[in-house]
Amino acid sequence: MDVKVIDLSELRSADEFPAYAAIYSSITTRSITTGSTTTGSATTAGFVLSPDSMRWNDNILLSRLEHCRLFWLNQKKKLRCKLSELFDPLLRHHYGADYIAVFSSHPWQCLLYLHYQMRHQGRGLFLLQSRLDQNIFKSLDWDCWFTAQQDLFTHLAVINAKGFRVDTLHSRQAQFKRFVQRIGVTTPYEMSQADANSITRRFGKWLGLVWQWSFTETSSLEWFPWIKLQTETAPAVKRDLEYPVNQWAYIEVLLREDFTRLSESFHAHDCEHINRMLWEVTLFNYQKVSVELSFRHPYSLQRDMPGFETALYQARYIFDDMMRQLRQRDSDLDLPECMPFVAWRIEVCERIQLAPEIWDLFTNEIEQVDYQQITSLQNKLPIAFECYQTEASFFPEQSFHSCSIGASTDNAFDCYQWSVSATNKPLFYYQAAQPIEPPGPMAKFFLERNSNQWWLGQDALQSIRDYYLLQDHRGRRSWVYRDGDGGWFKQGEYC
């Protein structure tokens, strides 16, 4: 008899990418400082997951993963692994074997569950998406819920949050404790259906917010005291042009020089990867226009030297769009068609540090797919990639559906018969089939008859289509069909 071993960590209620992570390490994170102060050895650890991070206390860092979601999903897809298998080697490398990491949709849930695991000397990675961790989270007692609030109140006091008073909050906490003892509720989850507004009215704004954060499914940071961790002064380069320039061919050469200067400011540090750059342009009338060069995946200037093709692609898209908007805005003025530049400044405004070891961890290629090239291509294109998965349907418009990049694309059916029928289909499809007149003397060749889920409709004939290849007197070929009522429709074009 076959025995199937069930991995409890795979029992998930949702296969969604977590928005936040809280990471504890015995290695202090206090060496990560703000302003222009030199950062310590823990800098890489603080930024290994996201450029948007927060130091919660000396040993806990929060990371907002939403900004790097696409990057991590691509790594997950490349390795064909679970999220725990993706992040655990990285966290072990940067934080040591005794780290504790909790991933969830809200930072307060991460911190609350992290507090529980620290109290019980847990180790490793925990996903609040898993049913096992969800069940443990539901069992957290009131002592854990109230104790975890101490650091939160410290942050609220530091930022001088509006309406926050420590003495008032402690009084509200004591009132809340007496309330739950009186009604005999042993865990917060037993009251999870309680309306947050009711909690707010009875126990004040801040306990109402904590209550809402504890059970929310959204990643909104409303009222949460998120203080983004600042690194040293952002690298920047400035150029004052000797004469006005408005042609991309000249701007491209100068930008390449500036990107070289910018990469040198990293001191040949291959860990530095860029998410966003700010390009502040001064026009010939001394008006300043700021635009953003953003990358879908962390981008390395060092790895793109000396051509900087990826950054220049993004700059070209921005330049063309900027010129178009300026022409529309100033169409009633006697100004040059392409507004000349007299100066500009480029600043790296968001970056992430990915240690070289990360690329060693991600070198097990399952298929002969160059994911580095795919990542580079996505950074160069002006629009995002789209991902689709096949469906068991003979109707073309129902034969696929959109899915998130990085999601599993394994089909639960044998798609051979659909693949065979697709050999005579065109490459170019219309968004919707276009009604046409019944074909006249043009040559038409019957291709196939198909139907789809006729048993679900009122009239079985409505599900029948006869497909033809239609060729006109110029040799142009179209893909058309006739439905059960005799109507003709064009659905695609052949090359």
C-alpha positions as CSV (number, residue, x, y, z in Angstrom):
1,M,0.0,0.0,0.0
2,D,1.3,3.4,-1.0
3,V,1.9,5.8,1.9
4,K,1.7,9.6,1.3
5,V,3.5,11.9,3.7
6,I,1.8,15.2,4.1
7,D,4.0,18.3,4.6
8,L,1.9,20.4,7.0
9,S,3.7,23.6,5.8
10,E,2.2,23.0,2.4
11,L,-1.4,23.1,3.7
12,R,-2.2,26.6,2.6
13,S,-5.4,28.5,2.7
14,A,-4.0,30.8,0.0
15,D,-1.0,30.8,-2.3
16,E,-0.4,34.5,-2.2
17,F,2.9,36.2,-1.8
18,P,3.3,37.7,1.7
19,A,3.5,41.5,1.8
20,Y,5.7,41.8,4.9
21,A,8.4,40.0,6.9
22,A,9.6,40.4,10.5
23,I,13.1,39.0,11.1
24,Y,14.7,38.4,14.4
25,S,18.4,37.7,14.8
26,S,20.8,37.7,17.8
27,I,23.1,39.7,15.5
28,T,22.2,43.2,16.5
29,T,20.9,45.5,13.7
30,R,21.8,48.7,15.6
31,S,24.8,49.1,13.3
32,I,22.4,50.0,10.5
33,T,22.3,53.8,11.0
34,T,20.6,56.7,9.3
35,G,21.8,59.7,7.6
36,S,25.4,59.9,6.4
37,T,26.8,57.6,9.1
38,T,28.7,54.6,7.8
39,T,26.7,51.4,7.9
40,G,27.9,48.3,9.6
41,S,28.1,44.7,8.6
42,A,24.4,44.1,9.2
43,T,23.5,46.4,6.3
44,T,23.3,43.6,3.8
45,A,21.1,41.6,6.2
46,G,18.7,44.5,6.6
47,F,18.3,44.9,2.9
48,V,18.5,41.4,1.7
49,L,14.7,41.1,1.1
50,S,13.5,44.6,0.3
51,P,14.7,48.2,0.0
52,D,11.8,49.3,2.1
53,S,12.7,48.2,5.6
54,M,12.3,49.4,9.2
55,R,14.3,48.7,12.3
56,W,11.7,47.7,14.9
57,N,14.3,47.3,17.7
58,D,17.9,46.2,18.1
59,N,17.2,42.7,17.0
60,I,14.2,42.9,14.7
61,L,13.9,44.2,11.2
62,L,10.7,44.6,9.2
63,S,10.7,44.4,5.4
64,R,8.0,45.4,3.0
65,L,8.2,42.7,0.3
66,E,5.6,44.2,-2.0
67,H,8.1,46.4,-3.8
68,C,10.2,43.3,-4.8
69,R,7.3,40.9,-5.3
70,L,8.0,40.3,-9.0
71,F,11.7,39.7,-8.4
72,W,11.1,37.1,-5.7
73,L,8.3,35.4,-7.6
74,N,10.6,35.0,-10.6
75,Q,13.3,33.4,-8.4
76,K,10.6,31.1,-6.9
77,K,9.5,30.1,-10.4
78,K,13.0,29.5,-11.6
79,L,13.8,27.2,-8.7
80,R,10.3,25.6,-8.6
81,C,10.4,25.7,-4.9
82,K,8.2,26.8,-2.0
83,L,8.6,30.2,-0.4
84,S,10.3,28.7,2.6
85,E,12.9,27.0,0.4
86,L,13.5,30.2,-1.4
87,F,14.1,32.5,1.6
88,D,15.6,30.1,4.2
89,P,19.1,29.8,2.6
90,L,19.3,33.6,2.3
91,L,18.2,34.3,5.8
92,R,20.6,31.7,7.2
93,H,23.4,33.2,5.3
94,H,22.7,36.8,6.4
95,Y,21.3,36.3,9.9
96,G,22.8,33.1,11.2
97,A,21.2,29.7,12.0
98,D,19.2,31.1,15.0
99,Y,17.1,33.5,13.0
100,I,13.3,33.7,13.3
101,A,11.3,35.1,10.4
102,V,7.6,35.5,10.1
103,F,5.8,36.4,6.8
104,S,2.3,37.7,6.6
105,S,0.0,40.3,5.0
106,H,0.4,42.9,7.7
107,P,3.5,43.9,9.8
108,W,1.6,43.8,13.1
109,Q,0.7,40.1,12.5
110,C,4.3,39.4,11.7
111,L,5.4,41.0,15.0
112,L,2.7,39.4,17.0
113,Y,3.6,35.9,15.8
114,L,7.3,36.6,16.0
115,H,6.8,37.6,19.7
116,Y,5.1,34.2,20.3
117,Q,8.0,32.3,18.6
118,M,10.6,34.2,20.5
119,R,8.9,33.4,23.7
120,H,8.8,29.7,22.8
121,Q,12.4,29.7,21.5
122,G,11.3,28.9,17.9
123,R,13.8,28.9,15.1
124,G,13.5,29.3,11.3
125,L,10.9,30.6,8.9
126,F,7.1,30.8,9.5
127,L,4.5,31.6,6.9
128,L,1.1,32.8,8.3
129,Q,-0.3,31.5,5.0
130,S,0.1,27.9,6.2
131,R,-2.7,26.3,8.0
132,L,-0.4,25.0,10.8
133,D,0.8,28.6,11.6
134,Q,-2.7,30.0,11.2
135,N,-4.0,27.6,13.8
136,I,-1.2,28.5,16.2
137,F,-1.8,32.2,15.5
138,K,-5.4,31.7,16.4
139,S,-4.4,30.2,19.8
140,L,-2.3,33.1,20.9
141,D,-3.3,34.3,24.4
142,W,-4.0,37.7,25.7
143,D,-0.7,38.0,27.5
144,C,1.1,37.6,24.1
145,W,-1.2,40.2,22.5
146,F,-0.7,42.8,25.2
147,T,3.1,42.2,25.7
148,A,3.8,42.6,21.9
149,Q,2.3,46.1,22.1
150,Q,5.2,47.6,24.1
151,D,7.5,48.2,21.2
152,L,4.6,49.5,19.2
153,F,3.8,52.2,21.8
154,T,7.5,53.1,22.0
155,H,7.4,53.9,18.2
156,L,4.2,55.8,18.5
157,A,5.7,57.9,21.2
158,V,8.9,58.5,19.1
159,I,7.0,59.8,16.1
160,N,4.7,61.8,18.4
161,A,1.6,60.2,16.9
162,K,-1.5,62.4,17.0
163,G,-3.7,61.7,19.9
164,F,-1.3,59.2,21.5
165,R,-0.6,59.3,25.3
166,V,1.1,56.5,27.1
167,D,-0.7,57.0,30.4
168,T,-4.1,57.0,28.7
169,L,-3.2,53.9,26.7
170,H,-2.1,51.9,29.8
171,S,-5.4,52.8,31.4
172,R,-7.2,51.6,28.3
173,Q,-5.2,48.3,28.3
174,A,-6.1,47.7,32.0
175,Q,-9.8,48.3,31.1
176,F,-9.5,45.9,28.2
177,K,-8.0,43.2,30.4
178,R,-10.7,43.5,32.9
179,F,-13.3,43.3,30.2
180,V,-12.0,40.0,28.7
181,Q,-11.6,38.5,32.1
182,R,-15.2,39.3,32.9
183,I,-16.6,37.8,29.8
184,G,-14.4,34.8,30.0
185,V,-12.7,35.0,26.6
186,T,-9.3,33.2,26.7
187,T,-7.8,34.2,23.3
188,P,-8.1,37.3,21.0
189,Y,-9.2,35.1,18.1
190,E,-12.4,34.1,20.0
191,M,-13.3,37.8,19.6
192,S,-12.0,38.2,16.1
193,Q,-15.5,38.8,14.7
194,A,-15.9,41.8,17.0
195,D,-16.2,45.1,15.1
196,A,-13.1,47.3,15.2
197,N,-15.2,50.4,15.5
198,S,-16.9,49.0,18.6
199,I,-13.5,48.3,20.2
200,T,-12.4,51.9,19.3
201,R,-15.5,53.4,20.8
202,R,-15.0,51.5,24.1
203,F,-11.3,51.3,24.5
204,G,-9.9,54.1,22.3
205,K,-8.4,54.7,18.9
206,W,-5.1,52.9,19.3
207,L,-6.4,49.6,20.7
208,G,-9.0,49.7,18.0
209,L,-6.3,49.9,15.4
210,V,-4.3,47.1,17.0
211,W,-7.4,45.0,17.0
212,Q,-8.0,45.7,13.3
213,W,-4.4,45.0,12.4
214,S,-4.5,41.7,14.2
215,F,-7.1,40.2,11.9
216,T,-7.0,42.2,8.7
217,E,-6.3,40.6,5.4
218,T,-5.1,43.8,3.7
219,S,-1.6,45.1,3.6
220,S,-2.5,48.7,4.2
221,L,-0.2,50.6,6.6
222,E,-2.9,53.0,7.7
223,W,-1.8,54.5,11.1
224,F,1.0,51.9,11.5
225,P,4.2,53.7,12.6
226,W,6.3,52.7,9.6
227,I,9.6,54.6,9.6
228,K,11.6,53.7,6.5
229,L,15.2,52.8,7.3
230,Q,17.5,55.4,5.8
231,T,20.9,54.5,4.4
232,E,23.8,56.7,3.8
233,T,23.5,59.7,1.4
234,A,22.0,58.6,-1.9
235,P,24.5,58.4,-4.7
236,A,23.9,61.2,-7.3
237,V,25.6,62.8,-10.3
238,K,25.0,66.3,-11.7
239,R,25.8,67.7,-15.2
240,D,25.7,71.3,-16.4
241,L,25.7,71.3,-20.2
242,E,27.9,73.7,-22.1
243,Y,25.1,74.2,-24.7
244,P,21.4,73.2,-24.8
245,V,20.7,69.6,-26.1
246,N,17.4,68.2,-27.3
247,Q,18.4,65.2,-29.5
248,W,18.4,61.8,-27.9
249,A,21.6,60.7,-29.8
250,Y,23.6,63.3,-27.8
251,I,21.7,62.9,-24.6
252,E,22.4,59.1,-24.7
253,V,26.2,59.6,-24.9
254,L,26.2,62.0,-21.9
255,L,23.9,59.8,-19.8
256,R,26.2,56.8,-20.4
257,E,29.1,58.9,-19.0
258,D,27.0,59.8,-16.0
259,F,25.9,56.2,-15.3
260,T,29.6,55.3,-15.4
261,R,30.3,58.0,-12.8
262,L,27.3,56.8,-10.7
263,S,28.5,53.2,-10.7
264,E,31.9,54.4,-9.6
265,S,30.3,55.9,-6.5
266,F,29.4,52.4,-5.4
267,H,33.1,51.6,-5.1
268,A,32.7,48.6,-7.4
269,H,30.3,47.1,-4.9
270,D,28.5,44.3,-6.7
271,C,25.9,44.1,-4.0
272,E,24.2,47.3,-4.9
273,H,21.0,46.9,-7.0
274,I,18.7,49.8,-8.0
275,N,14.9,49.9,-7.9
276,R,14.4,53.6,-8.7
277,M,16.4,56.5,-10.0
278,L,15.3,60.2,-10.0
279,W,16.2,62.1,-13.2
280,E,15.8,65.9,-12.6
281,V,16.0,67.8,-15.8
282,T,16.5,71.6,-16.2
283,L,15.0,72.9,-19.4
284,F,16.3,75.8,-21.4
285,N,13.8,78.2,-19.7
286,Y,15.2,77.0,-16.3
287,Q,12.1,75.0,-15.5
288,K,12.9,71.8,-13.6
289,V,11.1,68.6,-14.4
290,S,11.6,65.4,-12.3
291,V,10.9,62.0,-13.7
292,E,11.5,58.5,-12.4
293,L,13.5,55.7,-13.9
294,S,12.1,52.5,-12.3
295,F,13.0,48.9,-12.8
296,R,10.7,45.9,-12.4
297,H,13.6,43.9,-11.0
298,P,16.6,45.1,-8.9
299,Y,19.1,46.4,-11.5
300,S,22.9,46.5,-11.2
301,L,24.8,49.2,-12.8
302,Q,28.0,47.3,-12.2
303,R,26.7,44.3,-14.2
304,D,25.4,46.5,-17.1
305,M,28.7,48.3,-17.7
306,P,29.9,49.7,-20.0
307,G,26.9,50.0,-22.2
308,F,24.2,50.5,-19.6
309,E,21.6,49.3,-22.1
310,T,18.9,48.7,-19.5
311,A,19.1,52.1,-17.9
312,L,19.3,53.8,-21.2
313,Y,16.2,52.0,-22.5
314,Q,14.2,53.3,-19.5
315,A,15.7,56.8,-20.0
316,R,14.7,56.8,-23.7
317,Y,11.1,55.9,-22.8
318,I,11.0,58.6,-20.2
319,F,12.5,61.1,-22.7
320,D,10.0,60.4,-25.4
321,D,7.1,60.6,-23.0
322,M,8.5,63.9,-21.5
323,M,8.8,65.5,-24.9
324,R,5.3,64.5,-25.8
325,Q,3.8,65.9,-22.7
326,L,5.7,69.2,-23.0
327,R,4.5,69.6,-26.6
328,Q,0.9,69.1,-25.6
329,R,1.2,71.5,-22.7
330,D,3.0,74.2,-24.6
331,S,1.2,73.8,-28.0
332,D,0.0,77.4,-27.9
333,L,3.5,78.9,-27.3
334,D,6.2,79.6,-29.8
335,L,8.7,77.0,-28.4
336,P,11.0,74.4,-30.0
337,E,9.3,71.1,-30.9
338,C,11.8,69.3,-28.6
339,M,12.5,71.3,-25.5
340,P,16.3,71.6,-25.0
341,F,18.0,70.5,-21.7
342,V,20.6,72.7,-20.1
343,A,21.4,70.6,-17.0
344,W,20.2,67.5,-15.1
345,R,20.8,65.5,-12.0
346,I,20.5,61.7,-11.5
347,E,20.0,60.3,-8.0
348,V,19.5,56.7,-6.8
349,C,16.5,57.1,-4.6
350,E,15.7,53.4,-3.8
351,R,18.1,50.4,-3.9
352,I,18.5,47.0,-2.4
353,Q,21.7,45.1,-1.5
354,L,21.8,41.6,-2.8
355,A,25.0,39.9,-1.8
356,P,26.9,37.9,-4.5
357,E,26.0,34.7,-2.8
358,I,22.4,35.2,-3.9
359,W,23.3,34.4,-7.4
360,D,25.2,31.3,-6.3
361,L,22.0,30.2,-4.5
362,F,20.0,30.7,-7.6
363,T,22.2,28.9,-10.2
364,N,20.3,25.6,-10.2
365,E,18.6,26.0,-13.6
366,I,15.9,23.4,-13.9
367,E,15.3,24.1,-17.5
368,Q,17.4,25.6,-20.2
369,V,16.0,29.1,-19.5
370,D,18.2,32.1,-19.0
371,Y,16.3,33.9,-16.3
372,Q,18.9,36.6,-16.0
373,Q,18.2,37.5,-19.7
374,I,14.4,37.4,-19.0
375,T,14.9,39.7,-16.0
376,S,17.0,42.1,-18.0
377,L,14.4,42.1,-20.8
378,Q,11.6,43.0,-18.4
379,N,13.7,45.9,-17.1
380,K,14.2,47.2,-20.7
381,L,10.6,47.0,-21.8
382,P,8.2,49.9,-21.3
383,I,5.3,47.6,-20.3
384,A,5.2,44.7,-17.9
385,F,5.2,41.0,-18.9
386,E,1.9,39.1,-18.8
387,C,1.6,35.4,-18.0
388,Y,-1.1,33.1,-19.2
389,Q,-2.1,29.5,-18.6
390,T,-4.0,27.1,-20.9
391,E,-7.5,26.0,-20.3
392,A,-9.4,22.9,-21.6
393,S,-11.6,24.7,-24.2
394,F,-11.8,24.5,-28.0
395,F,-13.1,28.1,-28.1
396,P,-10.0,30.3,-28.6
397,E,-11.2,33.1,-26.3
398,Q,-11.8,30.5,-23.5
399,S,-8.6,28.5,-24.0
400,F,-6.4,30.5,-21.7
401,H,-6.6,32.8,-18.7
402,S,-4.3,35.3,-17.1
403,C,-2.3,34.3,-14.1
404,S,0.3,35.9,-11.9
405,I,4.0,35.7,-12.9
406,G,5.6,33.0,-10.9
407,A,2.5,31.0,-10.4
408,S,2.4,27.3,-11.1
409,T,1.6,26.6,-14.8
410,D,1.1,22.8,-14.5
411,N,-2.0,21.7,-16.3
412,A,-4.4,19.4,-14.7
413,F,-5.4,17.9,-18.1
414,D,-3.8,16.4,-21.2
415,C,-3.5,19.3,-23.6
416,Y,-2.3,17.2,-26.5
417,Q,-5.6,17.4,-28.4
418,W,-5.8,21.1,-28.0
419,S,-2.2,21.5,-29.1
420,V,-2.9,19.5,-32.3
421,S,-6.0,21.6,-33.1
422,A,-3.9,24.7,-32.8
423,T,-1.6,23.9,-35.6
424,N,-3.9,25.5,-38.2
425,K,-4.7,28.5,-36.1
426,P,-3.2,32.0,-36.8
427,L,-0.8,33.9,-34.7
428,F,-2.8,37.2,-34.5
429,Y,-6.2,37.1,-32.8
430,Y,-8.8,39.9,-32.4
431,Q,-9.8,40.9,-28.9
432,A,-13.4,40.0,-29.9
433,A,-14.7,38.3,-33.0
434,Q,-15.8,40.7,-35.7
435,P,-19.0,40.1,-37.7
436,I,-18.5,39.9,-41.4
437,E,-20.7,39.5,-44.5
438,P,-21.0,35.9,-45.8
439,P,-18.0,35.2,-48.0
440,G,-18.5,35.6,-51.7
441,P,-16.3,34.3,-54.4
442,M,-13.2,34.4,-52.2
443,A,-11.5,31.1,-51.7
444,K,-12.3,29.4,-48.4
445,F,-11.0,26.2,-47.0
446,F,-12.7,24.2,-44.2
447,L,-10.5,23.7,-41.2
448,E,-12.5,22.1,-38.4
449,R,-15.8,22.0,-36.5
450,N,-15.7,22.4,-32.8
451,S,-18.0,23.0,-29.9
452,N,-17.6,23.8,-26.3
453,Q,-19.7,22.9,-23.2
454,W,-22.9,22.6,-25.3
455,W,-24.7,20.9,-22.4
456,L,-24.5,24.2,-20.4
457,G,-26.5,26.3,-22.9
458,Q,-30.1,26.5,-23.8
459,D,-29.4,25.7,-27.5
460,A,-26.8,23.2,-28.4
461,L,-26.4,24.7,-31.9
462,Q,-25.1,27.9,-30.4
463,S,-22.0,26.1,-29.2
464,I,-21.1,24.8,-32.7
465,R,-18.6,26.7,-34.9
466,D,-17.3,25.8,-38.4
467,Y,-13.8,27.3,-38.9
468,Y,-12.5,28.3,-42.3
469,L,-9.4,29.8,-43.8
470,L,-10.5,32.7,-46.0
471,Q,-8.3,34.1,-48.7
472,D,-9.0,37.2,-50.8
473,H,-7.9,38.1,-54.3
474,R,-4.7,39.8,-52.9
475,G,-3.7,36.6,-51.1
476,R,-4.5,37.8,-47.6
477,R,-5.7,35.1,-45.4
478,S,-8.1,35.4,-42.4
479,W,-9.4,33.0,-39.9
480,V,-13.2,33.0,-39.8
481,Y,-16.0,30.9,-38.5
482,R,-19.7,30.3,-39.1
483,D,-21.9,29.8,-36.0
484,G,-25.0,27.6,-35.7
485,D,-27.3,30.5,-36.8
486,G,-25.4,31.0,-40.1
487,G,-23.6,34.2,-39.0
488,W,-20.0,34.8,-40.1
489,F,-17.3,36.2,-37.9
490,K,-13.6,37.0,-38.4
491,Q,-11.4,36.0,-35.4
492,G,-7.8,36.2,-36.5
493,E,-5.3,36.9,-39.3
494,Y,-2.5,34.9,-40.7
495,C,0.9,36.4,-41.5
